[in-house]
Amino acid sequence: MRTAAAVEHGYIVRLVQLSTLGFHVPHVHVDVADLGYGVDGVLGMNFLSDFNFEIRPDERRILVEKIVP
């Protein structure tokens, strides 16, 4: 995985289910790497593309709604 600081090595796992932001998504492939820097996790656009989302840093909130096909 390339970051702004370096190339980080990790591995890919398939989760039975990922639960985040109030949603449960089955059968997700995730990259696992220790990025340090106090990062608990990063959601990529391959996950987020199924949602409309709004980030409100001043309120420390993320608003998310599932896109209905």
Distance bins in CASP14 RR format, pairs under 12 A and 6 or more apart:
PFRMAT RR
TARGET T0000
AUTHOR 0000-0000-0000
RMODE 2
METHOD distances of the structure
MODEL  1
1 7 1 0 0 1 0 0 0 0 0 0 0
1 8 1 0 1 0 0 0 0 0 0 0 0
1 9 1 0 0 1 0 0 0 0 0 0 0
1 10 1 0 0 1 0 0 0 0 0 0 0
1 11 0 0 0 0 0 1 0 0 0 0 0
1 12 0 0 0 0 1 0 0 0 0 0 0
1 30 0 0 0 0 0 1 0 0 0 0 0
1 31 1 0 1 0 0 0 0 0 0 0 0
1 32 0 0 0 0 1 0 0 0 0 0 0
1 33 1 0 1 0 0 0 0 0 0 0 0
1 34 0 0 0 0 0 1 0 0 0 0 0
1 35 0 0 0 0 1 0 0 0 0 0 0
1 39 0 0 0 0 0 1 0 0 0 0 0
1 41 0 0 0 0 0 1 0 0 0 0 0
1 42 0 0 0 0 1 0 0 0 0 0 0
1 44 0 0 0 0 0 1 0 0 0 0 0
2 8 1 0 0 1 0 0 0 0 0 0 0
2 9 0 0 0 0 0 1 0 0 0 0 0
2 31 0 0 0 0 0 1 0 0 0 0 0
2 33 0 0 0 0 0 1 0 0 0 0 0
2 35 0 0 0 0 0 1 0 0 0 0 0
3 9 0 0 0 0 0 1 0 0 0 0 0
3 10 0 0 0 0 0 1 0 0 0 0 0
3 31 0 0 0 0 0 1 0 0 0 0 0
3 33 0 0 0 0 1 0 0 0 0 0 0
3 34 0 0 0 0 0 1 0 0 0 0 0
3 35 1 0 0 1 0 0 0 0 0 0 0
3 36 0 0 0 0 1 0 0 0 0 0 0
3 37 0 0 0 0 1 0 0 0 0 0 0
3 39 0 0 0 0 1 0 0 0 0 0 0
3 42 0 0 0 0 1 0 0 0 0 0 0
4 35 0 0 0 0 0 1 0 0 0 0 0
4 37 0 0 0 0 0 1 0 0 0 0 0
4 39 0 0 0 0 0 1 0 0 0 0 0
5 35 0 0 0 0 1 0 0 0 0 0 0
5 36 0 0 0 0 1 0 0 0 0 0 0
5 37 0 0 0 0 1 0 0 0 0 0 0
5 39 0 0 0 0 0 1 0 0 0 0 0
6 33 0 0 0 0 0 1 0 0 0 0 0
6 34 0 0 0 0 0 1 0 0 0 0 0
6 35 0 0 0 0 1 0 0 0 0 0 0
6 36 0 0 0 0 0 1 0 0 0 0 0
6 37 0 0 0 0 0 1 0 0 0 0 0
7 33 0 0 0 0 1 0 0 0 0 0 0
7 35 0 0 0 0 0 1 0 0 0 0 0
8 31 0 0 0 0 1 0 0 0 0 0 0
8 32 0 0 0 0 0 1 0 0 0 0 0
8 33 1 0 1 0 0 0 0 0 0 0 0
8 34 1 0 0 1 0 0 0 0 0 0 0
8 35 1 0 0 1 0 0 0 0 0 0 0
8 36 0 0 0 0 1 0 0 0 0 0 0
8 37 0 0 0 0 0 1 0 0 0 0 0
8 39 0 0 0 0 0 1 0 0 0 0 0
8 42 0 0 0 0 0 1 0 0 0 0 0
9 31 0 0 0 0 0 1 0 0 0 0 0
9 32 0 0 0 0 0 1 0 0 0 0 0
9 33 1 0 0 1 0 0 0 0 0 0 0
9 34 0 0 0 0 1 0 0 0 0 0 0
9 35 0 0 0 0 0 1 0 0 0 0 0
10 30 0 0 0 0 0 1 0 0 0 0 0
10 31 1 0 0 1 0 0 0 0 0 0 0
10 32 1 0 1 0 0 0 0 0 0 0 0
10 33 1 0 1 0 0 0 0 0 0 0 0
10 34 1 0 0 1 0 0 0 0 0 0 0
10 35 0 0 0 0 1 0 0 0 0 0 0
11 29 0 0 0 0 0 1 0 0 0 0 0
11 30 0 0 0 0 1 0 0 0 0 0 0
11 31 1 0 0 1 0 0 0 0 0 0 0
11 32 1 0 1 0 0 0 0 0 0 0 0
11 33 1 0 0 1 0 0 0 0 0 0 0
11 34 0 0 0 0 0 1 0 0 0 0 0
12 28 0 0 0 0 0 1 0 0 0 0 0
12 29 1 0 1 0 0 0 0 0 0 0 0
12 30 1 0 0 1 0 0 0 0 0 0 0
12 31 1 0 1 0 0 0 0 0 0 0 0
12 32 1 0 0 1 0 0 0 0 0 0 0
12 33 0 0 0 0 1 0 0 0 0 0 0
13 27 0 0 0 0 0 1 0 0 0 0 0
13 28 0 0 0 0 1 0 0 0 0 0 0
13 29 1 0 0 1 0 0 0 0 0 0 0
13 30 1 0 1 0 0 0 0 0 0 0 0
13 31 0 0 0 0 1 0 0 0 0 0 0
13 32 1 0 1 0 0 0 0 0 0 0 0
13 33 0 0 0 0 0 1 0 0 0 0 0
14 26 0 0 0 0 0 1 0 0 0 0 0
14 27 1 0 0 1 0 0 0 0 0 0 0
14 28 1 0 0 1 0 0 0 0 0 0 0
14 29 1 0 1 0 0 0 0 0 0 0 0
14 30 1 0 0 1 0 0 0 0 0 0 0
14 31 0 0 0 0 0 1 0 0 0 0 0
14 32 0 0 0 0 0 1 0 0 0 0 0
15 24 0 0 0 0 0 1 0 0 0 0 0
15 25 0 0 0 0 1 0 0 0 0 0 0
15 26 0 0 0 0 1 0 0 0 0 0 0
15 27 1 0 0 1 0 0 0 0 0 0 0
15 28 1 0 1 0 0 0 0 0 0 0 0
15 29 1 0 0 1 0 0 0 0 0 0 0
15 30 1 0 1 0 0 0 0 0 0 0 0
15 31 0 0 0 0 0 1 0 0 0 0 0
15 32 0 0 0 0 0 1 0 0 0 0 0
15 47 0 0 0 0 0 1 0 0 0 0 0
16 24 0 0 0 0 0 1 0 0 0 0 0
16 25 0 0 0 0 0 1 0 0 0 0 0
16 26 1 0 0 1 0 0 0 0 0 0 0
16 27 1 0 0 1 0 0 0 0 0 0 0
16 28 0 0 0 0 1 0 0 0 0 0 0
16 29 0 0 0 0 0 1 0 0 0 0 0
16 30 0 0 0 0 0 1 0 0 0 0 0
17 23 0 0 0 0 0 1 0 0 0 0 0
17 24 1 0 1 0 0 0 0 0 0 0 0
17 25 1 0 0 1 0 0 0 0 0 0 0
17 26 1 0 1 0 0 0 0 0 0 0 0
17 27 1 0 0 1 0 0 0 0 0 0 0
17 28 1 0 0 1 0 0 0 0 0 0 0
17 30 0 0 0 0 0 1 0 0 0 0 0
18 24 1 0 0 1 0 0 0 0 0 0 0
18 25 1 0 1 0 0 0 0 0 0 0 0
18 26 0 0 0 0 1 0 0 0 0 0 0
18 27 0 0 0 0 1 0 0 0 0 0 0
18 28 1 0 1 0 0 0 0 0 0 0 0
18 29 0 0 0 0 1 0 0 0 0 0 0
18 30 1 0 0 1 0 0 0 0 0 0 0
18 41 0 0 0 0 0 1 0 0 0 0 0
18 43 0 0 0 0 1 0 0 0 0 0 0
18 44 0 0 0 0 0 1 0 0 0 0 0
18 46 0 0 0 0 0 1 0 0 0 0 0
18 47 1 0 0 1 0 0 0 0 0 0 0
18 48 0 0 0 0 0 1 0 0 0 0 0
18 50 0 0 0 0 0 1 0 0 0 0 0
19 25 1 0 0 1 0 0 0 0 0 0 0
19 26 0 0 0 0 0 1 0 0 0 0 0
19 28 0 0 0 0 0 1 0 0 0 0 0
20 28 0 0 0 0 1 0 0 0 0 0 0
20 30 0 0 0 0 0 1 0 0 0 0 0
20 40 0 0 0 0 0 1 0 0 0 0 0
20 41 0 0 0 0 1 0 0 0 0 0 0
20 42 0 0 0 0 0 1 0 0 0 0 0
20 43 1 0 0 1 0 0 0 0 0 0 0
20 44 0 0 0 0 0 1 0 0 0 0 0
20 47 0 0 0 0 1 0 0 0 0 0 0
20 48 0 0 0 0 0 1 0 0 0 0 0
20 51 0 0 0 0 0 1 0 0 0 0 0
20 53 0 0 0 0 0 1 0 0 0 0 0
20 62 0 0 0 0 1 0 0 0 0 0 0
20 64 0 0 0 0 1 0 0 0 0 0 0
21 43 1 0 0 1 0 0 0 0 0 0 0
21 47 0 0 0 0 1 0 0 0 0 0 0
21 48 0 0 0 0 1 0 0 0 0 0 0
21 50 0 0 0 0 0 1 0 0 0 0 0
21 51 1 0 0 1 0 0 0 0 0 0 0
21 52 0 0 0 0 0 1 0 0 0 0 0
21 53 1 0 0 1 0 0 0 0 0 0 0
21 54 0 0 0 0 0 1 0 0 0 0 0
21 55 0 0 0 0 0 1 0 0 0 0 0
21 61 0 0 0 0 0 1 0 0 0 0 0
21 62 1 0 0 1 0 0 0 0 0 0 0
21 63 0 0 0 0 1 0 0 0 0 0 0
21 64 1 0 1 0 0 0 0 0 0 0 0
21 65 0 0 0 0 0 1 0 0 0 0 0
21 66 0 0 0 0 0 1 0 0 0 0 0
22 51 0 0 0 0 0 1 0 0 0 0 0
22 53 0 0 0 0 0 1 0 0 0 0 0
22 62 0 0 0 0 0 1 0 0 0 0 0
22 63 0 0 0 0 0 1 0 0 0 0 0
22 64 1 0 0 1 0 0 0 0 0 0 0
22 65 0 0 0 0 0 1 0 0 0 0 0
22 66 0 0 0 0 1 0 0 0 0 0 0
23 43 0 0 0 0 0 1 0 0 0 0 0
23 47 0 0 0 0 1 0 0 0 0 0 0
23 48 0 0 0 0 0 1 0 0 0 0 0
23 50 0 0 0 0 1 0 0 0 0 0 0
23 51 1 0 0 1 0 0 0 0 0 0 0
23 53 0 0 0 0 0 1 0 0 0 0 0
23 62 0 0 0 0 0 1 0 0 0 0 0
23 64 1 0 0 1 0 0 0 0 0 0 0
23 65 0 0 0 0 1 0 0 0 0 0 0
23 66 1 0 0 1 0 0 0 0 0 0 0
23 67 0 0 0 0 0 1 0 0 0 0 0
24 66 0 0 0 0 0 1 0 0 0 0 0
25 43 0 0 0 0 0 1 0 0 0 0 0
25 46 0 0 0 0 0 1 0 0 0 0 0
25 47 1 0 0 1 0 0 0 0 0 0 0
25 48 0 0 0 0 0 1 0 0 0 0 0
25 49 0 0 0 0 0 1 0 0 0 0 0
25 50 1 0 0 1 0 0 0 0 0 0 0
25 51 0 0 0 0 1 0 0 0 0 0 0
25 64 0 0 0 0 0 1 0 0 0 0 0
25 66 0 0 0 0 1 0 0 0 0 0 0
28 43 0 0 0 0 0 1 0 0 0 0 0
28 44 0 0 0 0 0 1 0 0 0 0 0
28 46 0 0 0 0 1 0 0 0 0 0 0
28 47 1 0 0 1 0 0 0 0 0 0 0
28 50 0 0 0 0 0 1 0 0 0 0 0
29 44 0 0 0 0 0 1 0 0 0 0 0
29 46 0 0 0 0 1 0 0 0 0 0 0
29 47 0 0 0 0 1 0 0 0 0 0 0
30 41 0 0 0 0 1 0 0 0 0 0 0
30 42 0 0 0 0 1 0 0 0 0 0 0
30 43 0 0 0 0 1 0 0 0 0 0 0
30 44 0 0 0 0 1 0 0 0 0 0 0
30 46 0 0 0 0 0 1 0 0 0 0 0
30 47 0 0 0 0 1 0 0 0 0 0 0
31 41 0 0 0 0 0 1 0 0 0 0 0
31 42 0 0 0 0 1 0 0 0 0 0 0
31 43 0 0 0 0 0 1 0 0 0 0 0
31 44 0 0 0 0 1 0 0 0 0 0 0
31 46 0 0 0 0 0 1 0 0 0 0 0
31 47 0 0 0 0 0 1 0 0 0 0 0
32 41 0 0 0 0 1 0 0 0 0 0 0
32 42 0 0 0 0 0 1 0 0 0 0 0
33 39 0 0 0 0 1 0 0 0 0 0 0
33 41 0 0 0 0 1 0 0 0 0 0 0
33 42 0 0 0 0 1 0 0 0 0 0 0
34 40 0 0 0 0 0 1 0 0 0 0 0
34 41 0 0 0 0 0 1 0 0 0 0 0
35 41 1 0 0 1 0 0 0 0 0 0 0
35 42 1 0 0 1 0 0 0 0 0 0 0
36 42 0 0 0 0 0 1 0 0 0 0 0
41 47 0 0 0 0 0 1 0 0 0 0 0
42 48 0 0 0 0 0 1 0 0 0 0 0
43 49 0 0 0 0 0 1 0 0 0 0 0
43 50 0 0 0 0 0 1 0 0 0 0 0
43 51 0 0 0 0 1 0 0 0 0 0 0
43 53 0 0 0 0 1 0 0 0 0 0 0
43 55 0 0 0 0 0 1 0 0 0 0 0
43 62 0 0 0 0 1 0 0 0 0 0 0
43 64 0 0 0 0 0 1 0 0 0 0 0
44 50 0 0 0 0 0 1 0 0 0 0 0
44 51 0 0 0 0 0 1 0 0 0 0 0
44 53 0 0 0 0 0 1 0 0 0 0 0
45 51 0 0 0 0 0 1 0 0 0 0 0
45 53 0 0 0 0 0 1 0 0 0 0 0
47 53 0 0 0 0 0 1 0 0 0 0 0
47 64 0 0 0 0 0 1 0 0 0 0 0
47 66 0 0 0 0 0 1 0 0 0 0 0
48 54 0 0 0 0 0 1 0 0 0 0 0
48 55 0 0 0 0 0 1 0 0 0 0 0
48 62 0 0 0 0 0 1 0 0 0 0 0
48 64 0 0 0 0 1 0 0 0 0 0 0
48 65 0 0 0 0 0 1 0 0 0 0 0
48 66 0 0 0 0 0 1 0 0 0 0 0
48 67 0 0 0 0 0 1 0 0 0 0 0
49 66 0 0 0 0 0 1 0 0 0 0 0
49 67 0 0 0 0 1 0 0 0 0 0 0
50 64 0 0 0 0 1 0 0 0 0 0 0
50 65 0 0 0 0 0 1 0 0 0 0 0
50 66 1 0 0 1 0 0 0 0 0 0 0
50 67 1 0 1 0 0 0 0 0 0 0 0
50 68 0 0 0 0 0 1 0 0 0 0 0
50 69 0 0 0 0 1 0 0 0 0 0 0
51 62 0 0 0 0 0 1 0 0 0 0 0
51 63 0 0 0 0 1 0 0 0 0 0 0
51 64 1 0 1 0 0 0 0 0 0 0 0
51 65 1 0 0 1 0 0 0 0 0 0 0
51 66 1 0 1 0 0 0 0 0 0 0 0
51 67 1 0 0 1 0 0 0 0 0 0 0
51 68 0 0 0 0 0 1 0 0 0 0 0
52 62 0 0 0 0 0 1 0 0 0 0 0
52 63 0 0 0 0 1 0 0 0 0 0 0
52 64 1 0 0 1 0 0 0 0 0 0 0
52 65 1 0 1 0 0 0 0 0 0 0 0
52 66 0 0 0 0 1 0 0 0 0 0 0
52 67 1 0 0 1 0 0 0 0 0 0 0
52 68 0 0 0 0 0 1 0 0 0 0 0
53 61 0 0 0 0 0 1 0 0 0 0 0
53 62 1 0 0 1 0 0 0 0 0 0 0
53 63 1 0 0 1 0 0 0 0 0 0 0
53 64 1 0 1 0 0 0 0 0 0 0 0
53 65 1 0 0 1 0 0 0 0 0 0 0
53 66 0 0 0 0 0 1 0 0 0 0 0
53 67 0 0 0 0 0 1 0 0 0 0 0
54 61 0 0 0 0 1 0 0 0 0 0 0
54 62 1 0 0 1 0 0 0 0 0 0 0
54 63 1 0 1 0 0 0 0 0 0 0 0
54 64 0 0 0 0 1 0 0 0 0 0 0
54 65 0 0 0 0 1 0 0 0 0 0 0
55 61 1 0 0 1 0 0 0 0 0 0 0
55 62 1 0 1 0 0 0 0 0 0 0 0
55 63 0 0 0 0 1 0 0 0 0 0 0
55 64 0 0 0 0 1 0 0 0 0 0 0
56 62 1 0 0 1 0 0 0 0 0 0 0
56 63 1 0 0 1 0 0 0 0 0 0 0
56 64 0 0 0 0 0 1 0 0 0 0 0
END
